């Protein structure tokens, strides 16, 4: 029988109502915001923005559920869920997207099958190469 070893940290960080953070936040575990963040948020885990939560800045994470307000780019390598109470102004880059009726979203959305950057795999011409190639 194979032994499964989980390396993920099961710690959940919580920023409560009335708490305001100005600056960047970085963590390896899940995080929930019911307060306010002005700055960037980066985690290898899940981000939950509660109904009273707000983030002004860039978010990079594995999964995310937004119930509150986000202003800025959000990059999610797996699943982004926008709940009916959410308001997102900014660009989305994600693999999968779920939007409930009533959610507000203003911006661009790029859905990629890969978890790398949306520009990966595009060939670019090197300087000095002729753009007209024989057919």
N, C-alpha and C positions, 0 to 999 in steps of 0.2 A: 504494500500500500504506500502510495506517495504521500510525502509530508508537505503540506502547503505552509509556506512561511510568508506572512504578510509583513511588508515593511512600512506600510502607511501608518501614520500617526493618527490615532482616534481622538485627539484633542480637538475641541471646538472652541475657538476664540469668540467672545461675544462683546460687542461694543454697544452698550445700553443707551436707551432714550436719554437725551439731554447731554450726552458726551459728544464733544467736538474735537476732531483731530485735524491739525494742519501739518501736512508732510506726507511722505511716502510710507506705505505699510508693506512689509514683505514677511511671508510666513510659509511654512511647509505643510500646514494643516488647514482644516476647514475654518471659515470665519463667517460670522453673522454680524451685520451692521443694522442696528436700530437707531443709531445716532447719526452723526454727520462726519464725512471725510472730505477734506479738500486736499487732494493729492492723488498719487497713483497707488494702486493696490495690485500686488502680485502674489499668487499662491499656487502651489502644486495641487491644492485641494479644491473644495467647493466654496463658492461665495453666495451667501444669501443676503439680499438687501431687503429688510423688513419694511412693512408699510410706512413706518415713521422714519426709515433710513434714507439717506441721500449720499451720493458720491459725485464729486466734481473732479474728474480726472480719468486716467486710463485704468482699465481693469484687465488683468491677464490671469486666467485660471483654467481649471479642468472642466468644471461644471458650474452653472450659476442659475439661481432663481431670483428674479427681481419682482418685488412687490411694491417698492418705493420708487424713488427718483434717481436717475443716473444721467449725468451730463458729461459726455466724453466717449471715447472709443472703448469698446468692450471686445476682447478676444477670448473666445472660449474654445478649447480644443475638443470638447465632446458636445454637451447639450446645454443650450441656453433656453430658459423658460421665462416668458414675460407673463406675469399674472394680470388679472383684470384691473387691479389697482395700480399697475406700474406705469411709469412715464420715462421713456428713454429718448434722449436727444443726442445723437451722435452715430458713429458708424459701428456696425456689427461685423465681426469675422467669427464664424462658427462652423462646426461640422453639421450639427442638427439644431433646429429652432422650433419652439412651440410657443404660440401666441394665443392667449385666451381672449375672447371677445371683451372689449372694453379697454384693453391695453392701448397705450399711446406710444407710437414710435415715429420719430422723424429723423431720417438719415439714410445712409446706404447700408445694404446688407450683402455680404459676400459669403457664400456657403461653399466650403471646400471638403473634399473627401479625405484629404490628407490633413494631418495636424500641424504641418509645417507652415511657413509663410505663404500667403496667397499667390506670391509671384514665383514660387519654386517650380522648376521644370520648364519655364519659358526660356527659349533660346534667345540670346542677344548677340548682336554682331560685334566683333572685335574691331577697334579702330583700324582703319586702313583696308578692311576687307571690302570687296566689291559686293554691293547689295543685289546685283543682277547675276544670278547663277544660271548656268545652262540647264535646260530641261531635258 
